Amino acid sequence: MKYEIKTKKLPKSEVEIEVSLPADLLNSARQKAINLFSSSLEIDGFRKGHVPEKVVIEKVGDDRLLDEAADILLKEHFPKIIVQENFDIIGQPKISITKLALENPVEFKAIFAVMPVFELPDYREIASNINAKPASAEATASEKEVDEVLLQIRKNKAHMDWSHSAKATRDEHNNLVHDHPDFDKEENLPPLDDVLAQAAGSFKNLAELKEKIKENIISEKKYRNAEKKRAAIMDELVKKTKIELPEILVTSETEKSLAQMKDEIERMGGNFANYLTNAKKSEDDLKKDLRESSEKKAKIQLVFNKIAVAENLEPNKEILENEVKEIMQHYPGASETNARVYVSTILMNQEVLKLLESQNG
């Protein structure tokens, strides 16, 4: 059937619709409700599933039957209305019945967020221009930087040797008492030689350790330079894309950030409630603090999704299946659908970033 609806666009990519369904549909849905109650009610003197209609109505009541009928109507017809109007809904709609009476049309109102419509900027040109800029820091490793790492390795080795030695003392709770020597003094540190290098890992000698440290410093600097360019590309994409963000997406990103914060605090042995107390903030205060970054994350995700569609990008299927399988093994009670969406999003974002980083200025 063709549905007659009134549509009103609301701020923040929300839509309000008003719908009137014919009275005969309500009568039909009421009969379905009676049949449902008849099959589930247990009443003395009647076999389950064979309770007469009159008894069902007396037992359940007209109001409850009408409510159940309205629920049946909405479940059947609301999805069809969404298809008819081609609404790309995100999140759960808020639906309210505005008129419900037998022999009358059923009227209801629904408010929901839709995927915002927006134009992509020239993302290839944006990426190309940023990639063409020289890195903010040269990816080299100076002797001073290598020496600083070597010094830290010597301090760590000295502390480890001390903690395993007979000189180390412990309190009544078996915790180390930190009465160790001053490891900032040269005389309390192990010599910088091949023995130290071999103890620090699978290195043949000090020269090999120094070379590995140098490689790691350069690799870390290259990574940081790449991260800075990624951030610059994303900042420019956000700046040049006009999107009216649905509130539900911002809320979702805020909740994810808050959950990550809680997880990090607990992994470090802390307590989230204590953290809030020490910070003199409520959870709502934190959500307000996270709002700006959440808006940015939501916006960049929408941009990445649209770039992926425009470029026909897809996640690697083998990696996707392996990652989902691993998640389900670690979290057997998790939703496989949610796990698949989560992994797909991460992999798709990686594909988009590869594309943007490949644009040469």
C-alpha positions as CSV (number, residue, x, y, z in Angstrom):
1,M,0.0,0.0,0.0
2,K,1.0,3.6,-0.5
3,Y,1.4,5.5,2.8
4,E,0.4,9.1,3.1
5,I,2.8,10.9,5.4
6,K,3.8,14.4,6.4
7,T,7.5,15.0,6.6
8,K,9.3,17.7,8.5
9,K,13.1,18.2,8.5
10,L,14.5,19.0,11.9
11,P,17.9,20.3,13.0
12,K,20.9,18.0,13.4
13,S,19.8,15.7,10.5
14,E,16.6,14.6,12.2
15,V,13.3,14.0,10.6
16,E,9.8,14.0,12.0
17,I,7.0,12.2,10.2
18,E,3.3,12.1,10.8
19,V,1.4,9.0,9.6
20,S,-2.2,8.0,9.4
21,L,-3.1,4.3,9.0
22,P,-6.6,3.2,7.8
23,A,-9.0,2.0,10.4
24,D,-9.4,-1.5,8.9
25,L,-5.7,-2.1,9.6
26,L,-6.3,-1.5,13.3
27,N,-9.2,-4.0,13.2
28,S,-7.0,-6.6,11.6
29,A,-4.1,-6.0,14.0
30,R,-6.6,-6.2,17.0
31,Q,-7.6,-9.7,15.8
32,K,-4.0,-10.7,15.6
33,A,-3.5,-9.4,19.2
34,I,-6.5,-11.5,20.3
35,N,-5.0,-14.6,18.6
36,L,-1.6,-14.0,20.3
37,F,-3.1,-13.7,23.7
38,S,-5.3,-16.7,23.1
39,S,-2.3,-18.9,22.3
40,S,-0.4,-17.8,25.4
41,L,-3.1,-17.4,28.1
42,E,-3.5,-20.2,30.6
43,I,-7.1,-20.2,32.0
44,D,-8.7,-23.0,34.0
45,G,-11.3,-24.9,31.9
46,F,-9.7,-24.1,28.6
47,R,-6.8,-25.8,26.7
48,K,-3.9,-23.5,25.9
49,G,-4.4,-22.0,22.5
50,H,-8.1,-22.6,22.6
51,V,-9.4,-19.8,24.8
52,P,-12.5,-18.2,23.2
53,E,-12.2,-14.7,21.9
54,K,-14.8,-13.3,24.4
55,V,-12.9,-14.8,27.3
56,V,-9.6,-13.3,26.0
57,I,-11.2,-9.8,25.7
58,E,-12.6,-10.1,29.2
59,K,-9.3,-11.3,30.7
60,V,-6.9,-9.0,28.8
61,G,-9.1,-5.8,28.5
62,D,-9.8,-3.5,25.6
63,D,-7.0,-1.0,26.4
64,R,-4.3,-3.7,26.5
65,L,-5.6,-5.2,23.3
66,L,-5.5,-1.9,21.6
67,D,-1.9,-1.2,22.7
68,E,-0.8,-4.6,21.5
69,A,-2.6,-4.0,18.2
70,A,-0.9,-0.7,17.8
71,D,2.5,-2.4,18.5
72,I,1.7,-5.0,15.8
73,L,0.8,-2.2,13.3
74,L,4.0,-0.3,13.9
75,K,6.3,-3.3,13.7
76,E,4.6,-4.3,10.4
77,H,4.2,-0.9,8.7
78,F,7.0,1.4,10.0
79,P,9.8,-0.5,8.2
80,K,7.7,-0.3,5.0
81,I,7.3,3.5,5.4
82,I,11.0,3.9,5.8
83,V,11.6,1.9,2.6
84,Q,8.9,3.9,0.7
85,E,10.4,7.2,1.7
86,N,14.0,6.0,1.3
87,F,15.1,7.2,4.8
88,D,18.6,6.2,5.8
89,I,17.8,5.9,9.5
90,I,20.6,5.7,12.2
91,G,19.8,4.7,15.8
92,Q,16.4,4.0,17.3
93,P,13.4,6.1,16.3
94,K,11.1,7.8,18.9
95,I,7.6,6.8,18.1
96,S,4.4,8.1,19.8
97,I,0.8,7.2,19.1
98,T,-1.3,10.3,18.7
99,K,-4.7,8.7,17.9
100,L,-5.8,5.2,18.8
101,A,-9.5,4.2,18.8
102,L,-11.4,1.4,17.1
103,E,-13.1,2.2,13.8
104,N,-10.8,5.2,13.4
105,P,-7.4,5.7,11.6
106,V,-4.4,5.1,13.7
107,E,-2.2,8.2,13.8
108,F,1.4,8.3,15.1
109,K,4.4,10.5,15.0
110,A,8.0,9.4,14.7
111,I,11.3,11.3,15.1
112,F,14.6,9.8,14.0
113,A,18.0,10.7,12.9
114,V,19.1,10.1,9.3
115,M,22.4,9.8,7.7
116,P,23.4,13.4,6.7
117,V,23.7,14.3,3.0
118,F,26.9,16.2,2.3
119,E,29.4,16.8,-0.5
120,L,33.0,15.6,-0.2
121,P,35.7,18.1,-0.7
122,D,38.5,17.3,-3.1
123,Y,40.1,14.8,-0.7
124,R,42.8,13.7,-3.1
125,E,44.0,17.3,-3.6
126,I,43.9,17.9,0.1
127,A,46.0,14.8,0.9
128,S,48.4,15.6,-2.0
129,N,49.1,19.1,-0.8
130,I,49.7,18.0,2.8
131,N,51.9,15.0,1.7
132,A,54.0,17.4,-0.4
133,K,55.0,19.4,2.7
134,P,58.3,18.5,4.3
135,A,58.2,16.6,7.5
136,S,58.2,18.8,10.7
137,A,61.3,16.8,12.0
138,E,64.0,15.0,10.1
139,A,64.0,11.3,10.7
140,T,67.5,10.9,11.9
141,A,69.1,9.6,15.1
142,S,71.9,11.7,16.6
143,E,74.6,10.3,18.9
144,K,73.1,12.2,21.8
145,E,69.7,10.5,21.3
146,V,71.4,7.1,21.1
147,D,73.4,7.8,24.2
148,E,70.3,8.8,26.1
149,V,68.7,5.5,25.3
150,L,71.8,3.6,26.3
151,L,71.9,5.5,29.6
152,Q,68.3,4.5,30.3
153,I,69.2,0.8,29.5
154,R,72.1,1.0,32.0
155,K,69.8,2.5,34.7
156,N,67.2,-0.2,34.1
157,K,69.8,-2.9,34.3
158,A,71.2,-1.4,37.5
159,H,67.8,-1.3,39.1
160,M,67.0,-4.9,38.0
161,D,70.3,-6.2,39.4
162,W,69.7,-4.4,42.7
163,S,66.2,-5.6,43.1
164,H,67.4,-9.2,42.6
165,S,70.3,-8.8,44.9
166,A,70.7,-9.7,48.6
167,K,71.0,-5.9,49.3
168,A,67.4,-5.3,48.3
169,T,65.1,-5.2,51.3
170,R,61.3,-5.7,51.5
171,D,58.7,-4.5,53.9
172,E,56.1,-6.7,55.8
173,H,53.9,-6.8,52.6
174,N,56.9,-8.1,50.5
175,N,57.1,-4.8,48.6
176,L,60.6,-3.5,47.7
177,V,61.9,-0.8,49.9
178,H,63.4,1.8,47.6
179,D,66.7,2.3,49.4
180,H,68.8,1.6,46.3
181,P,71.9,3.5,45.3
182,D,71.6,6.7,43.2
183,F,71.4,5.4,39.7
184,D,72.1,8.9,38.3
185,K,75.7,8.4,39.4
186,E,78.1,6.8,36.9
187,E,79.8,4.6,39.5
188,N,76.4,2.8,40.3
189,L,75.8,1.9,36.7
190,P,77.0,-1.2,34.8
191,P,79.7,-0.7,32.2
192,L,78.7,0.2,28.6
193,D,80.0,-2.9,26.9
194,D,79.1,-6.1,25.0
195,V,78.0,-7.8,28.2
196,L,75.3,-5.1,28.7
197,A,74.3,-5.4,25.1
198,Q,73.8,-9.2,25.4
199,A,71.8,-8.7,28.6
200,A,69.6,-6.1,26.9
201,G,68.4,-8.6,24.2
202,S,69.6,-10.9,21.5
203,F,72.5,-8.6,20.5
204,K,76.0,-9.9,19.7
205,N,77.8,-6.8,20.9
206,L,77.4,-3.1,21.8
207,A,77.8,-2.0,18.2
208,E,74.8,-4.1,17.2
209,L,72.7,-2.7,20.1
210,K,73.6,0.9,19.1
211,E,72.6,0.2,15.5
212,K,69.2,-1.2,16.7
213,I,68.6,1.8,18.9
214,K,69.4,4.1,16.0
215,E,66.9,2.2,13.7
216,N,64.2,2.4,16.4
217,I,64.7,6.1,16.9
218,I,64.4,6.7,13.1
219,S,61.4,4.4,12.8
220,E,59.7,6.2,15.7
221,K,60.3,9.6,14.1
222,K,59.0,8.4,10.7
223,Y,55.9,7.1,12.4
224,R,55.3,10.4,14.3
225,N,55.8,12.3,11.0
226,A,53.3,10.1,9.3
227,E,50.9,10.5,12.2
228,K,51.2,14.3,12.0
229,K,50.4,14.3,8.3
230,R,47.5,12.0,8.9
231,A,46.2,14.3,11.5
232,A,46.7,17.3,9.2
233,I,44.8,15.6,6.4
234,M,41.9,14.7,8.7
235,D,41.8,18.3,10.2
236,E,41.6,19.7,6.6
237,L,38.9,17.2,5.6
238,V,36.8,18.2,8.7
239,K,37.4,21.9,8.0
240,K,36.3,21.7,4.4
241,T,33.3,19.4,4.8
242,K,29.9,20.8,5.9
243,I,27.9,18.2,7.8
244,E,25.0,18.6,10.1
245,L,25.9,15.9,12.6
246,P,23.1,13.8,14.1
247,E,23.2,14.0,17.9
248,I,23.1,10.2,18.1
249,L,26.5,9.9,16.4
250,V,28.1,12.4,18.7
251,T,26.6,10.6,21.7
252,S,27.9,7.3,20.5
253,E,31.5,8.6,20.0
254,T,31.3,10.2,23.5
255,E,30.3,7.0,25.1
256,K,33.1,5.1,23.3
257,S,35.7,7.6,24.5
258,L,34.4,7.4,28.0
259,A,34.5,3.6,28.0
260,Q,38.1,3.7,26.7
261,M,39.0,6.1,29.5
262,K,37.4,3.8,32.1
263,D,39.3,0.8,30.7
264,E,42.6,2.6,30.7
265,I,42.2,3.7,34.3
266,E,41.3,0.2,35.4
267,R,44.1,-1.4,33.4
268,M,46.5,0.9,35.3
269,G,45.1,-0.4,38.6
270,G,43.0,2.7,39.2
271,N,39.3,3.2,40.1
272,F,37.1,5.3,37.9
273,A,35.0,6.6,40.8
274,N,38.2,7.7,42.6
275,Y,39.4,9.3,39.4
276,L,36.3,11.4,39.2
277,T,36.6,12.4,42.9
278,N,40.2,13.4,42.5
279,A,39.4,15.3,39.3
280,K,36.4,17.0,41.0
281,K,34.2,16.1,38.1
282,S,31.1,14.1,37.4
283,E,30.6,11.7,34.5
284,D,28.5,14.4,32.8
285,D,31.4,16.9,33.1
286,L,33.7,14.4,31.3
287,K,31.1,13.9,28.6
288,K,31.0,17.7,28.1
289,D,34.8,17.8,27.9
290,L,34.8,15.0,25.3
291,R,32.1,16.5,23.1
292,E,34.3,18.5,20.8
293,S,36.6,15.6,20.1
294,S,33.6,13.3,19.7
295,E,32.1,15.6,17.1
296,K,35.3,15.5,15.2
297,K,35.5,11.7,15.3
298,A,31.9,11.4,14.2
299,K,32.5,13.8,11.3
300,I,35.7,12.2,10.1
301,Q,34.0,8.7,10.2
302,L,31.2,9.9,8.0
303,V,33.8,11.4,5.6
304,F,35.8,8.2,5.5
305,N,32.7,6.2,4.9
306,K,31.8,8.3,1.9
307,I,35.3,8.2,0.5
308,A,35.3,4.4,0.8
309,V,32.0,4.3,-1.3
310,A,33.3,6.8,-3.8
311,E,36.6,4.8,-4.3
312,N,35.0,1.3,-4.1
313,L,37.2,0.4,-1.2
314,E,36.6,-2.8,0.7
315,P,38.3,-4.4,3.8
316,N,40.5,-7.4,3.3
317,K,38.0,-10.3,3.7
318,E,40.6,-12.8,5.1
319,I,41.8,-10.3,7.7
320,L,38.2,-9.4,8.5
321,E,37.2,-13.0,9.2
322,N,40.3,-13.8,11.2
323,E,39.8,-10.7,13.4
324,V,36.1,-11.4,14.0
325,K,37.0,-15.0,14.8
326,E,39.6,-13.8,17.4
327,I,37.2,-11.4,19.0
328,M,34.5,-14.1,19.4
329,Q,37.1,-16.5,20.9
330,H,38.1,-13.9,23.5
331,Y,34.5,-12.7,24.1
332,P,32.2,-15.6,23.5
333,G,29.1,-13.6,24.7
334,A,29.7,-10.8,22.2
335,S,27.5,-10.1,19.2
336,E,29.2,-11.3,16.1
337,T,27.3,-8.7,14.1
338,N,28.7,-5.9,16.2
339,A,32.2,-7.4,16.1
340,R,32.0,-7.6,12.3
341,V,30.9,-3.9,12.1
342,Y,33.6,-2.9,14.5
343,V,36.4,-4.7,12.6
344,S,35.1,-3.7,9.2
345,T,35.1,0.0,10.2
346,I,38.7,-0.2,11.4
347,L,39.9,-2.0,8.3
348,M,38.0,0.3,6.0
349,N,39.5,3.3,7.7
350,Q,42.9,1.9,7.1
351,E,42.2,1.5,3.4
352,V,41.0,5.1,3.2
353,L,44.2,6.3,5.0
354,K,46.3,4.3,2.6
355,L,44.6,6.0,-0.3
356,L,45.1,9.4,1.2
357,E,48.7,8.8,2.1
358,S,49.5,7.6,-1.4
359,Q,48.5,10.9,-3.0
360,N,51.8,12.5,-4.0
361,G,52.2,16.3,-4.2
